[in-house]
Amino acid sequence: MQPMKVFVAGGTGAIGAYTVPALIAAGHTVTALTRSPQKSAVVRAQGAQPAEISLFDRAQLRDAFRGHDAVVNLASALPSAEKFMFTSAWRECQRIRTEGSASVVDAALDAGVPRLLQESVVMICRDNGAEWVDENSPVDHFPVAVGNHVAEANARRFGREHAAGVVLRFGIFYGPGAAHSEQIMRMARHHIGFRAGRPGAYVSSIHLADAAAAVVAALDCPTGTYHIVDDEPVTRRDDARAMADAVGVRGWITGPGRAASLLGDRTTSMTRSLRVRNERFRGATGWAPRYPDVREGYSQMAEALRSQAPSSTSS
Ligand SMILES: NC(=O)c1ccc[n+]([C@@H]2O[C@H](COP(=O)([O-])OP(=O)(O)OC[C@H]3O[C@@H](n4cnc5c(N)ncnc54)[C@H](OP(=O)(O)O)[C@@H]3O)[C@@H](O)[C@H]2O)c1
C-alpha cells in the first residue's frame, strides 16, 4: 500500500489510541481531531498532527480534510456501563453518530477526499441463535442503534457519490484501554463473572489491537460493509470462563444473566446471540486477527494489566 495522508476523528479514544500509532507504523501520515490542548499533546507524542476543531462544523472539517487520502471516523460517546440503561445517556453518542457522521461525510465530499471509513457495530445485527451471522444477515432497528444506522447510511451515501465508502462493524471491544472490559476483568478477579443474556448465546469480540490493524487494512479495501470480529465467537458461558481463566480464578457468581433480557431494547446489544463471521474482510484485505479468540486475547490482556499495575511490594 502506498503511504497515505489519513485524517482520524475519534483518534483520542480507546480504539483511536491503538489506531493512530498503527497507521503511523504502517508509514501513513496522520492528522487527528482533538478537543483539548491536553489531547493535542498526546496526539503529537504519537507522531500525528492534531487538528483542534469541532466534529459538527462542516466548514472547519472541510478545510482540515483537504489534501487527505482518507478520513476515518471512530468518534463516539458510548455511555459508561452504569448508565448504559438510560436513554438520556445515549444523547451525545446519537448526536455524534447522526449529525457528526453527516458533517464528516459532507465535509469529505466538499474536500474531495477519495476514501471514508466509518465505525459501526455488529450488535445491530439480528439475534441469530447458534447460526452464523454475516454482512448479508438482517439488521435490527432498536432505539440505541439509530445512530449506527444513520452513520452507516452516511458512509454509503459517500460511497455512492464518491470513491470508497467503507463501514467497519466491530464486535465487542476488549483489551487494555477498553474501559468496560477492564472493569469486567477486575470483577473476575473477585470471582464475579459478567454474563448478560442466555449462557448459550454467542458473543463476538475483537481485541483493540486487532481492530486498529483492521482500520489500517481497510485503507485498501473496496466499498462495502465488513464485520471486524475474531475468528471464534464463544458462548457467554465460555466467555465468562475464559475471563476467569485469564486471571487465574474460578468464577463463583455470574450475572446479570437472563435478567438482563428483561430490559428489552435497552440491553439488547449485550444480550443477543451473535455468532459473527469475519470472512468477507479477511478475503478483501488479507487481515487476520492476532488474537483469534478471547481465550488468547484475555490472557494477553490480563498479562498486560498485571505488568501495568503498581507493585504491591515496596523496596
Ligand atoms: N465498546 C465496544 O464494545 C464497541 C464495539 C464496537 C464498536 N464500538 C464503537 O467504536 C467506537 C470507538 O470506541 P472507543 O471505545 O474508542 O470510544 P471512546 O474511547 O469513548 O472514544 C471516543 C472518541 O470519540 C471522541 N469524541 C467524543 N465526543 C466527541 C465529540 N463531541 N466531538 C468529537 N469527538 C468526540 C473522543 O474524543 P475525546 O478523547 O476528546 O473524548 C474519543 O476520541 C465507538 O463508537 C464505540 O461505540 C464499541
The ligand as an ORCA input file, in Angstrom:
! r2SCAN-3c Opt
* xyz 0 1
  N     -17.134     -0.817     23.148
  C     -17.418     -1.727     22.281
  O     -17.572     -2.840     22.586
  C     -17.540     -1.310     20.901
  C     -17.663     -2.258     19.941
  C     -17.734     -1.863     18.640
  C     -17.697     -0.560     18.339
  N     -17.595      0.345     19.297
  C     -17.592      1.699     18.922
  O     -16.308      2.120     18.442
  C     -16.179      3.495     18.685
  C     -14.904      3.845     19.361
  O     -14.954      3.344     20.640
  P     -13.996      3.796     21.701
  O     -14.096      2.698     22.662
  O     -12.700      4.180     21.107
  O     -14.691      5.113     22.326
  P     -14.033      6.159     23.338
  O     -12.830      5.625     23.982
  O     -15.155      6.656     24.185
  O     -13.540      7.306     22.371
  C     -14.437      8.113     21.761
  C     -13.704      9.034     20.809
  O     -14.656      9.937     20.242
  C     -14.269     11.266     20.582
  N     -15.423     12.126     20.838
  C     -16.328     12.026     21.834
  N     -17.209     13.038     21.763
  C     -16.829     13.804     20.692
  C     -17.326     14.994     20.117
  N     -18.410     15.635     20.598
  N     -16.671     15.507     19.043
  C     -15.590     14.891     18.554
  N     -15.063     13.750     19.042
  C     -15.684     13.218     20.112
  C     -13.434     11.151     21.827
  O     -12.661     12.317     21.971
  P     -12.056     12.757     23.396
  O     -10.828     11.899     23.575
  O     -11.747     14.190     23.228
  O     -13.110     12.487     24.422
  C     -12.641      9.906     21.502
  O     -11.622     10.193     20.596
  C     -17.393      3.842     19.482
  O     -18.326      4.355     18.583
  C     -17.889      2.581     20.040
  O     -19.256      2.567     20.256
  C     -17.508     -0.013     20.587
*
